[in-house]
Amino acid sequence: MNIKQIAKAAGVSVATVSRVLNHPETVAPKTRDKIQKVIEEAEYKPNWFAQGLNFNRTKTIGLVIPHILNSMYMEIAKGVEDVAKQKGYITFMCNSEKNHSSEKNYIEQLLTRRVDGIILMFSSMSEEEIKAVEEQHVPVVIIGENKDICGFNTVKVDCETGAEAMVKQLVENGYRTIGILYGDDPEQESKYMLQGYRKALGKVGIPIKEEYIRQVDNTIEGGYLGAKKLMMDKPPRAVFTTSDEIAYGAMDAIRDNGMNVPADIAVAGFGNARMSNLVEPKLTTVEVPYHKMGIYGARLLFDLIEDGEQAGREPRKITLQTKLRIRKSCGHKERIGEMF
């Protein structure tokens, strides 16, 4: 049954039925109750898109993620979805697979569907491309950062400080030769972690050896191959990696090389993925509040949607902090501060 049939069955105009659906307070109680009864008996479901146009809202948001198989991205997406559900919104999730053209196409499709706002996760879009979206009066929030873009509403994590704290922890544990395996995704965050690594060693006067610095794929396989290369000559006594996945691969490579973690080489990761407390030895890592990133990003977007016009307003920038999770893989004998 459609809205015309509802109106005919209730003996009223289509406009009156529309007011009951969108502005029930403007309809006389007796008439409103009669129409509601017909709607309930017919189990009528209003067209959500048409309803949204009446309020210039579609109750939908877009979420563009780099890769749907990456657990980090999905944890952030869960945070976004949790808030969207509370707001009664539907989330269109788009998997760009780290392809700029694909990301751009998805954004165009989302704009065609008149979403109320868009969240870009570790975006490859340029400043001009993002501004073009905002010029269509669609608010945009960026979660994470993959290039030096500014002037937008952003939620990110202080990766440099987190990496510096972890390398400092390894130094305090007695390690004087520390390597790093840094990933290629997310690119900008990995660069910040490399800066944190260099800063930590520089502060304590430990020489930085370029042969101990290896860029790898942000995968278990990448960590495995990177660690193999570190062990070809004189391996470092500890290895810091910019993701837990890289750390898992490094630990496998160390074992396959007839060595032990942490007795021969200590390993520390970044992210605190769920598997980090299940591998053996349990992985020392930097905990990143991925779910919270999604929550804060979604809340920020809904603030923008509900506030309306954003022209001339200063963009909000939210920076979240990391925590160290000290476990067996770093060789901390006292295991002080160990948290699971």
Backbone hydrogen bonds, N-H to C=O, Kabsch-Sander energy under -0.5 kcal/mol:
donor,donor_aa,acceptor,acceptor_aa,energy
6,I,2,N,-2.0
7,A,3,I,-2.2
8,K,4,K,-2.2
9,A,5,Q,-2.4
10,A,6,I,-1.9
11,G,7,A,-0.9
12,V,7,A,-2.4
17,V,13,S,-1.7
18,S,14,V,-2.4
19,R,15,A,-2.0
20,V,16,T,-1.9
21,L,17,V,-2.0
22,N,18,S,-2.2
23,H,19,R,-2.9
26,T,23,H,-2.3
27,V,24,P,-1.5
32,R,28,A,-3.0
33,D,29,P,-2.8
34,K,30,K,-1.7
35,I,31,T,-2.3
36,Q,32,R,-2.6
37,K,33,D,-2.0
38,V,34,K,-1.7
39,I,35,I,-2.5
40,E,36,Q,-2.5
41,E,37,K,-2.4
42,A,38,V,-2.1
43,E,39,I,-0.6
43,E,40,E,-0.7
44,Y,39,I,-2.2
48,W,46,P,-0.7
51,Q,47,N,-2.5
52,G,48,W,-2.2
53,L,49,F,-1.7
54,N,50,A,-1.1
54,N,51,Q,-0.7
55,F,51,Q,-0.8
55,F,52,G,-0.9
56,N,53,L,-0.8
57,R,52,G,-3.6
61,I,90,I,-2.2
62,G,117,G,-2.5
63,L,92,F,-2.9
64,V,119,I,-2.6
65,I,63,L,-0.6
65,I,94,C,-2.9
70,N,67,H,-1.2
71,S,69,L,-0.6
74,M,70,N,-1.9
75,E,71,S,-2.0
76,I,72,M,-1.7
77,A,73,Y,-2.4
78,K,74,M,-2.0
79,G,75,E,-1.4
80,V,76,I,-1.9
81,E,77,A,-2.8
82,D,78,K,-2.4
83,V,79,G,-1.6
84,A,80,V,-2.4
85,K,81,E,-2.5
86,Q,82,D,-1.5
87,K,83,V,-1.6
88,G,85,K,-1.3
89,Y,84,A,-3.1
90,I,59,K,-2.2
92,F,61,I,-2.9
92,F,90,I,-0.5
93,M,91,T,-0.8
94,C,63,L,-3.1
94,C,92,F,-0.5
96,S,65,I,-2.7
96,S,94,C,-0.8
98,K,66,P,-0.9
99,N,96,S,-1.2
100,H,98,K,-0.5
103,E,99,N,-2.6
104,K,100,H,-2.6
105,N,101,S,-2.3
106,Y,102,S,-2.4
107,I,103,E,-2.1
108,E,104,K,-2.0
109,Q,105,N,-2.2
110,L,106,Y,-2.6
111,L,107,I,-2.3
112,T,108,E,-2.0
113,R,109,Q,-1.7
114,R,111,L,-1.5
115,V,110,L,-1.7
116,D,60,T,-3.0
118,I,139,P,-2.3
119,I,62,G,-2.9
120,L,118,I,-0.5
120,L,141,V,-2.6
121,M,64,V,-2.6
121,M,119,I,-0.5
122,F,120,L,-0.6
122,F,143,I,-3.4
130,I,126,S,-2.1
131,K,127,E,-2.6
132,A,128,E,-1.8
133,V,129,E,-1.1
134,E,130,I,-2.0
135,E,131,K,-2.1
136,Q,133,V,-1.6
137,H,134,E,-1.9
138,V,133,V,-0.9
141,V,118,I,-2.1
142,I,153,N,-2.8
143,I,120,L,-2.7
143,I,141,V,-0.5
144,G,142,I,-0.5
144,G,155,V,-3.5
149,I,147,K,-2.1
153,N,140,V,-0.6
154,T,316,R,-2.3
155,V,142,I,-2.5
156,K,318,I,-2.7
158,D,320,L,-2.4
159,C,157,V,-2.0
162,G,158,D,-1.7
163,A,159,C,-2.6
164,E,160,E,-2.4
165,A,161,T,-2.3
166,M,162,G,-1.8
167,V,163,A,-2.4
168,K,164,E,-2.3
169,Q,165,A,-1.9
170,L,166,M,-2.0
171,V,167,V,-2.3
172,E,168,K,-2.4
173,N,169,Q,-1.3
174,G,171,V,-1.9
175,Y,170,L,-2.0
178,I,176,R,-0.5
179,G,238,A,-3.0
180,I,212,Y,-2.9
181,L,240,F,-2.1
182,Y,180,I,-0.6
182,Y,214,R,-2.2
184,D,216,V,-0.5
189,E,145,E,-0.6
190,S,186,P,-2.0
191,K,187,E,-1.7
192,Y,188,Q,-2.0
193,M,189,E,-2.2
194,L,190,S,-2.0
195,Q,191,K,-2.0
196,G,192,Y,-2.2
197,Y,193,M,-2.2
198,R,194,L,-2.3
199,K,195,Q,-2.6
200,A,196,G,-2.3
201,L,197,Y,-1.9
202,G,198,R,-2.4
203,K,199,K,-2.1
204,V,200,A,-0.9
204,V,201,L,-0.5
205,G,202,G,-0.9
206,I,201,L,-2.3
209,K,207,P,-0.7
210,E,208,I,-0.6
212,Y,209,K,-1.9
213,I,210,E,-1.7
214,R,180,I,-2.5
214,R,212,Y,-0.6
216,V,182,Y,-2.3
219,T,217,D,-2.5
223,G,219,T,-2.1
224,Y,220,I,-2.1
225,L,221,E,-2.5
226,G,222,G,-2.4
227,A,223,G,-2.3
228,K,224,Y,-2.0
229,K,225,L,-1.7
230,L,226,G,-1.8
231,M,227,A,-1.6
232,M,229,K,-1.2
237,R,177,T,-1.3
238,A,177,T,-1.3
239,V,266,A,-2.4
240,F,179,G,-2.8
241,T,268,A,-2.5
242,T,181,L,-2.0
244,D,270,F,-1.2
247,A,243,S,-1.6
248,Y,244,D,-2.5
249,G,245,E,-1.8
250,A,246,I,-2.2
251,M,247,A,-2.5
252,D,248,Y,-1.9
253,A,249,G,-2.2
254,I,250,A,-2.3
255,R,251,M,-2.1
256,D,252,D,-2.7
257,N,253,A,-1.1
258,G,255,R,-2.0
259,M,254,I,-2.2
264,D,260,N,-2.4
265,I,260,N,-1.8
266,A,237,R,-2.5
267,V,329,S,-2.1
268,A,239,V,-2.3
269,G,284,T,-2.8
271,G,286,V,-3.7
276,S,273,A,-1.8
277,N,274,R,-0.9
278,L,275,M,-2.0
279,V,275,M,-1.9
283,L,276,S,-2.6
284,T,267,V,-0.7
285,T,325,R,-2.2
286,V,269,G,-0.5
287,E,285,T,-0.6
287,E,323,K,-3.7
288,V,271,G,-1.3
290,Y,288,V,-2.3
293,M,289,P,-2.1
294,G,290,Y,-1.8
295,I,291,H,-2.1
296,Y,292,K,-3.0
297,G,293,M,-2.4
298,A,294,G,-2.4
299,R,295,I,-2.6
300,L,296,Y,-2.4
301,L,297,G,-2.1
302,F,298,A,-2.6
303,D,299,R,-2.0
304,L,300,L,-1.8
305,I,301,L,-2.4
306,E,302,F,-2.6
307,D,303,D,-1.9
308,G,304,L,-1.2
313,R,310,Q,-2.2
318,I,154,T,-3.1
319,T,317,K,-0.5
320,L,156,K,-2.9
320,L,318,I,-0.5
323,K,287,E,-1.5
325,R,285,T,-3.0
326,I,324,L,-0.6
326,I,337,G,-0.7
327,R,325,R,-0.6
329,S,282,K,-2.5
330,C,327,R,-1.2
331,G,328,K,-2.0
332,H,327,R,-0.6
333,K,331,G,-1.0
338,E,335,R,-1.5
